[in-house]
Structures are given as structure tokens and as C-alpha cells.
Amino acid sequence: MGYESFKEELLDTLRQKAGEGKKIMVRKVEKNNGIEEEAVMILSKGGRIAPAIYLREFFESWEKAGESTEEIAGEILAQNAYQEKEVDFSLDCFDNYEKARGQVYFKLINYEMNKVLLTKVPYIAYLDLAIVFYYRLERGKFQGASMLIHNCNLEAWKINARQLLEDAVMNTSRKLPYTFQGMDALIRELSGEDEGLYTGEEIMYVLTNQEKYFGAAALLYPHVLSHISKILRCNFYVLPSSVHECILVPDQGQYSRFELARMVREVNQTQVEEDEILSYQVYYYDCQKEKLMM
């Protein structure tokens, strides 16, 4: 049985097990970089939102473990019930911008890879990237979960993109403060090694936010790059290692731009999930011009 047959059988089973009070539907969820995934959503009567439960992982599990669709349907219903209970999300709050404005943030995505998506959402072009905006849950066990803001949301809120940008910049830089750390120091921290054992000079640094989630946006925090250039006392390259962080390399002759571009390409191809790729470009920060360039 292939994926389509599996999906139809699973949906039939879900409808039987969920009962008449639930509406079962499948939606294509557009993720970053043009990737689409199918998710099942189980709406209660009169409900407007529901958790998206992706089908692909259940299909792969069914192929490997041989679970019945009856068992998988039970797992999905249990997962849906848990998420419905734990997610503290009110559309009344989201519908009212005065209540929602404290939870709007911005992130960076690739412009070319997301051209279709960018016709539907407010954005600001930046280098080969786009600044887009999202609403972020700040309470409960699903704290940090996010929902992309679309053009229709701005219309409903009766605000313009400038207002959204002002609020998002303030929230993102204040609530998700940036971190700037040497690569070796970060590796030692993650591995639990004693930092005092290392006295060498760092040749690469990691810029992200404290949660290390959509942390590449820290590139645009007010005065951050200027401040870093004063710490490094030189110009530097910026390698967009993913949507979550960037690697900064002081321009001291250790690497050529060609070598760094090859490094970005290899990391994207071997280490980064497709929907987390930010760019294949290498950027350069000129501390005299106080400007990031391609």
C-alpha cells in the first residue's frame, strides 16, 4: 500500500473513531523554502483552529514498524487531544492587534526559495533574503511555537507593514536577545568541557539568539553588527549556516571568500534540513561603512 492508499484508509479510520462531533480534514502546510507537507487536522464542532499533525512521519513509521491504521489513528487522536489541552491559544487574542502586538516577531528566510509564499505575507527584501513576521506562543508547554503572519492578518488588524515592523523589531530584539560566542567556546560548553583549558584565539564565532531558534534574525538587531566589529576590531564575513544562526569569520586572511562559499554550500547540502536553509551566499561586513554586503 502506497502513501495515498494509506492516507485514505487512515482518514476513514479516524472519522469512525473520532465520532460525529469532530471534523477530519487534510491540509497542505506550506513550510519554509517552498516545501509542502500534508497534515491532518481534527476540528471540534464550531472550532476554528486545530493542531497540524503531519502524516508523512506516521506513514514512514507504518512502513517500518507495520502498525495497523487502527493503531495509528489512536495515536493521532491521543496526540491531538494532548495538544488541544496544552496549547493556550485564543483567537480572540490573535484577532485583536492591541492584544497580539506584544507577540509579533520577525525572522529571515531566503527570497528566491520562497517567492510563492512571499505573495501571501508581508515582507521586506534584504540582500538575497526576506524579513517576514510571525506570531509566537509565549505560554504553556508549546511556548515558542509560531504562526506566520499573512497579508489577510494585516487587513483584519487594520495596520500597515511599518507598524508590524516596529513592533516586531522591539519584541524580537528584547525578548530573544542575541548571543555571540566563539565556535570553540560553544563546542566546549555543549560538551561540558572546562573552558579554562583552552587559551587559543577563536577564528569563527556564532551569532544567534538565546533560544537558538530563528536566531539568524539577530543580524538585523539594532547596532549588533557594529558592536561586534568593535569587539573583533576588523571586518568580517557572515556565513548563513541556517535560519537559526550565522557564523562570523574575522577577515584576517585564514580563509578566502571562495573557501567560505564552498563551506556554506557543503554545510547546506549535508548538515542542514532543507526547510532550514537560509542562503548559499557569503556576506561581508565593512566596519567603516557599517554595512553588511553580498
N, C-alpha and C positions, 0 to 999 in steps of 0.2 A: 504494500500500500504506500503510495507516494504522499507528498505533503498535502495536496488538495483533498485527496480522499480522507486522509487523517483529519484534516480540519473540519470537513463536513460531518464526519462521524462524531467528532468531539463536540461540535456545536449542537447536534441533535441530542447527545447525552446530557450536555449542560442544560438545555431547555427542559428536558424531562426532570432532572434533579433539582433545578432551581425553582420550579413551580411557576404559577401564573403571575405572581406578584413581581417577577423580575423580567427585564428585557435584555436579551443576549444579542450583542452585535459585534461585528468585526470592523475595525477601522485601520486604515493605513496611517501610521505615525511617521511624519517626516522628521528625520533626525538631521544632525549636522552633516555637511558635505554631500548633500543630495541622497543620503541613504534613507531608505524607507523600510519599515518593519511592520508586520501585521500584529495587532494586539486585540485581544478580546476585552470587551467592556460590559459589565453587568450593572445595569441601571435599575434602581428601585423605582417603584411606581411614583411618578411625579418628580423623580430625581433629575438633576441637570448635569452632574459630574459623576465620574466613576474612575477608579484606578485603571490604568492601562496595563494589562498582563500580557506580555509578549509570548506569542505562540511558538516561535522558532525553537526556543530552548526546550519547550515541552516535547516538540517533535523530535529533536535530537535525543532527548532522554528516552522517548518511546522507542526510537530505533535501536538504542544501545542496550537499554535495560529490559525492553519487552513488556513494559507496563500496559495494562489494558486502558482503553479510553475511559472506562468507568472509573478507574483509579485516578487517572489524570484529571478528570472532571471534578472529582472530590478534592484534589489538591488545589485546583484553581478556585473553587468555591470557598475553600478554607482561607486561601491567600487573600481573596477579595474581601471576605468578612473581616479579616485581621486589619487590612489596610483601611477599610472604611471606618473601622473603630478607632484606629490610631491617628489617622490624618485629621488634624484640627484645621479645617479649611472651610471658610464661609464665603459663598459667592456674594453675600450681602456686603462683606468687607471688600471683596475684589471689585464689585460693581461701583463702589463709591471711591473716587480717586483720593479724596481727602483722607480716607482710611487706608487706602492702598499705597499712597505715595512713599511711605516710610519703608516699603518693602520692594521697591523697584531698584534694579541693579543693571550694570552693563557688562558685556563680555566681548571678546574679539573672536571673529570667525573669518574664514577665507572668503574673499569676494567671488572669485570665479567659480569655485566649487558650490556656491550657494546662490547662484543667480536667480533660480526659480523661487527659492524661499524669500529672497530679498524683494520680490514684487509684492509680498504679503505682509511685510513687517517694516516698522520704521527703522532706519539705519543711517549711519554716517560713514562714508567711504574714508579709508585711511590707509595710505600706501597701497598694498595689494590686499588689504583686509577690509572688514566692515565691523563697525561698532553696532551691536544690537542690544536689545534690552529684555530683561526677564523679571518676573515676579517670583520671589523666593519665600518659601515657608520658613518661619523663624521659631516655631514651637513644635513640641511633640517629638515622637521617635523618628519622624521623617523630616526633621529640621534640615534645611539645606536643599530639599527638593525644589525644583524650579519649573516655571511655565513661561514659555516665550511670549512676549507681548506682540500682538498683531496690530495692523492698521485699524481694524474694527474696534479694538480696545480704546485707541486714542479717540475715535469718533464717539464711542459711548461715554468716555470720560470728559469729552469736550475740552481737550487740551491739545497743545501742539507739541511737536518733537523737541522744541527748545526747552519747554517746561519739563518734559520727561528726562532730557539730558541733564539738566541742572540737578534734579532730584537724584538721578541715578549716580552721578559723579559724587555727590555728597555722601550717599548711602554706601556706595562701594568702597570708597577710599577710607571712610570712617569705620564701617562695620567689618570690613575684610582688609585690615591693614597689611601692607606689603612686608615681606621678609626678603632679606638679601644676605646670602650666605655662601662662603666658599664651597666649591664642589667637594673637596676632600673633607672639609669640616662636616658637611652634610652627610657624607657617607659614614664618617666615624660616629656621628650622632645616631644614625639609623642602625648601625651595627653594635652600638653600645660601647665603643672603644673610648679610651681615655684621651680627651682632646689634648692634654698636656704632653702626650707622647710625640706629637707632630709639630715641628717648628719650621717646615718648609714654606715657600711662598706659593700662594694659590695662583693658578693660571686660568681657572674658569670659576664662574660664580653662578648661582641660581637665583633668579628673581621670580617670586610667586606671591601668593597671599598666605595668611596664617592657616587657612584651611586646605591649601594646595588644590583648590577647585576653581576652575576658570581663572587661574592666577596670572595668565598672560596679560590680562587686563591691567595689571599693575604697571605696565609700560606707560599707560596714559594717566596715572595718578599725578596730580599737580606737583611739579618740581622734583619728582623722583629721579629721573634720569640725570638731571642737573646735579642733584645731591650725590648720586653715585659717581659721577665723573669727578667730583671734588675728592671723594674717598680714594678713587683709583688714580687720580692725578694724570689721566690720559684719556684719549679717545678709546672707544671700544666697539667691538662687534656684538650684535644681538642675534642669537640663533633661536628661532621659534620652535622649540622642541615639542610643544603640543599646545592645545588650548589652555592647559593648566599651568605651564611655566615656560620661562625663557632662560637660556644660558647666555651669560655675558662673558666675553673674552677680551681682556685688555689688548690694545693694539701695540704689542711690544716685539713683534717680529717672530713669535713662535709658530704662527700659522699664517698661511696665505688665504686670501678670500676664496680661492678655488678649493683648497683643502677643507675649509669650513663649510662650503656649499655641498661638497661631497659628504661630509659628516651629517649634515641635515638630511640629505636625501637618503642615506643609509639608515639613519635612525627612524625616519618616517616609514621606510619600507619594511623594517624588521622589528621595531620596538613599540610603535605607536598604533593604537587601534584606528581603523580608517575614519571613524567619526570624530576622532580627537586630533587629527592632523590640522595644524594651523597654517603652515606655509612651507614652501620649498626655497624661499628666498633667504638671503643673509642681509641683515640691516647693519647700518653703521651710525654710531652717534658721534657727532662732532661737538666737542665741548666748547669750542669758540663760538660756533653758530648756535649752540644749544638746540640742536635739531637732529632728529632720527631720520635717516635717508635709506633708500634702497641702493 
